[in-house]
């Protein structure tokens, strides 16, 4: 997964994520028991949310 913003960017292999969860506002992508990346859904289009959920379901186990 590649994340970018005005300050820079990062690429994280899907294999680094142990599990994921989401609700109506955010995706949480866990890299450890207390380490996670939070991705707010307001930053994504509906199509991107659907695509991300499909990719996560295929590559990372749910929480």
MOZISUL-V95386 format. One record per pair of residues at least 12 apart in sequence whose C-alpha atoms are under 10 Angstrom apart, sorted by the first residue. I is the first residue (numbers start at 1). GAP is how many residues later the second one is. D is the distance in whole Angstrom. If there is no record, write none. Layout:
i=I gap=GAP d=D
i=I gap=GAP d=D
This chain:
i=1 gap=12 d=6
i=1 gap=13 d=6
i=1 gap=14 d=10
i=1 gap=15 d=10
i=1 gap=51 d=10
i=2 gap=12 d=10
i=3 gap=36 d=10
i=12 gap=19 d=10
i=14 gap=15 d=10
i=14 gap=17 d=10
i=14 gap=41 d=9
i=14 gap=42 d=8
i=14 gap=45 d=7
i=14 gap=46 d=7
i=15 gap=16 d=9
i=15 gap=44 d=8
i=15 gap=45 d=8
i=16 gap=13 d=10
i=16 gap=14 d=8
i=16 gap=15 d=6
i=16 gap=16 d=9
i=16 gap=44 d=9
i=17 gap=12 d=6
i=17 gap=13 d=5
i=17 gap=14 d=5
i=17 gap=15 d=8
i=17 gap=18 d=10
i=17 gap=19 d=9
i=17 gap=20 d=9
i=17 gap=39 d=9
i=17 gap=42 d=9
i=17 gap=43 d=7
i=17 gap=44 d=9
i=18 gap=12 d=6
i=18 gap=13 d=5
i=18 gap=14 d=7
i=18 gap=15 d=9
i=18 gap=18 d=10
i=18 gap=41 d=10
i=18 gap=42 d=7
i=18 gap=43 d=7
i=18 gap=44 d=9
i=18 gap=45 d=9
i=19 gap=12 d=7
i=19 gap=13 d=9
i=19 gap=14 d=10
i=19 gap=17 d=9
i=19 gap=37 d=9
i=19 gap=38 d=10
i=19 gap=40 d=9
i=19 gap=41 d=6
i=19 gap=42 d=5
i=19 gap=43 d=5
i=19 gap=44 d=5
i=20 gap=16 d=9
i=20 gap=17 d=10
i=20 gap=18 d=10
i=20 gap=33 d=10
i=20 gap=36 d=7
i=20 gap=37 d=9
i=20 gap=40 d=7
i=20 gap=41 d=7
i=20 gap=42 d=5
i=20 gap=43 d=5
i=21 gap=17 d=10
i=21 gap=32 d=9
i=21 gap=35 d=9
i=21 gap=40 d=9
i=21 gap=41 d=6
i=21 gap=42 d=6
i=22 gap=16 d=9
i=22 gap=17 d=9
i=22 gap=18 d=10
i=22 gap=19 d=9
i=22 gap=31 d=9
i=22 gap=40 d=9
i=22 gap=41 d=9
i=23 gap=17 d=10
i=23 gap=18 d=9
i=24 gap=16 d=9
i=24 gap=17 d=8
i=24 gap=18 d=10
i=25 gap=13 d=10
i=25 gap=14 d=9
i=25 gap=15 d=6
i=25 gap=16 d=5
i=25 gap=17 d=7
i=25 gap=18 d=10
i=26 gap=12 d=7
i=26 gap=13 d=6
i=26 gap=14 d=4
i=26 gap=15 d=5
i=26 gap=16 d=8
i=26 gap=17 d=10
i=26 gap=23 d=10
i=27 gap=12 d=5
i=27 gap=13 d=6
i=27 gap=14 d=7
i=27 gap=22 d=9
i=27 gap=25 d=9
i=27 gap=26 d=9
i=28 gap=12 d=9
i=28 gap=35 d=9
i=29 gap=27 d=9
i=29 gap=31 d=9
i=29 gap=33 d=9
i=29 gap=34 d=9
i=30 gap=30 d=10
i=30 gap=32 d=10
i=30 gap=33 d=9
